[in-house]
Amino acid sequence: MGHLFKEPLFVFLLLCPVPVWVSIWLDQSLAPSFAPIPFLMLVVLYPVLEELVFRGFIQPWLAQRFTQQLGSLTAANIITSLVFAAAHLINHSPIWAAATFIPSLVYGFSQERYKTLLAPMALHCFYNGGYVLITGI
């Protein structure tokens, strides 16, 4: 996985959510409070499981059936990201579920570009970690 951190595009994708985290922190001034087990579940377990399902199974399955592209994004990535956002309706309000669509496109793009699930897993864990630390959710 160390080779990913030498790739400028991957580092850029990794740092993309930082301005969002800062704006959330400045807007809401929430004092984070969390327990270690829920934190690890939100930052490690759920992202890894979600990436196994969405980028490890669904996106490759769709890629075999849909070969169209919209710029750098494949139809498989876009459809997978729509399903990913819809799946978040289970635990999130519609606006927060919809907000997962863009990061999902990033995860899907990284999986296709780097040909490894480690890329979207690392991004997803990092994105969730920053969000949880800033919001305390």
Long-range contacts (C-beta under 8 A, 24 or more apart in sequence): 1-118, 1-122, 4-114, 4-116, 4-118, 4-119, 4-122, 7-114, 9-113, 10-110, 10-114, 10-119, 13-106, 13-109, 13-110, 13-123, 14-122, 14-123, 14-126, 16-106, 17-103, 17-126, 17-127, 17-130, 17-131, 18-130, 21-130, 21-131, 21-133, 21-134, 24-131, 24-134, 24-135, 25-134, 28-135, 30-134, 30-135, 30-136, 31-136, 32-132, 32-133, 32-134, 32-135, 32-136, 33-136, 34-132, 34-136, 34-137, 39-132, 42-128, 42-132, 42-137, 43-125, 43-128, 43-129, 43-132, 44-125, 46-128, 47-121, 47-124, 47-125, 47-127, 47-128, 48-121, 48-124, 48-125, 50-84, 50-124, 51-107, 51-111, 51-117, 51-120, 51-121, 51-124, 52-117, 54-80, 54-83, 54-84, 54-104, 54-107, 54-108, 55-80, 55-107, 55-108, 55-111, 55-117, 55-120, 56-117, 58-83, 59-108, 59-111, 59-112, 63-112, 72-109, 73-105, 73-108, 73-109, 74-108, 74-112, 76-108, 77-105, 77-108, 77-109, 77-112, 78-105, 80-104, 80-108, 81-105, 81-108, 103-127
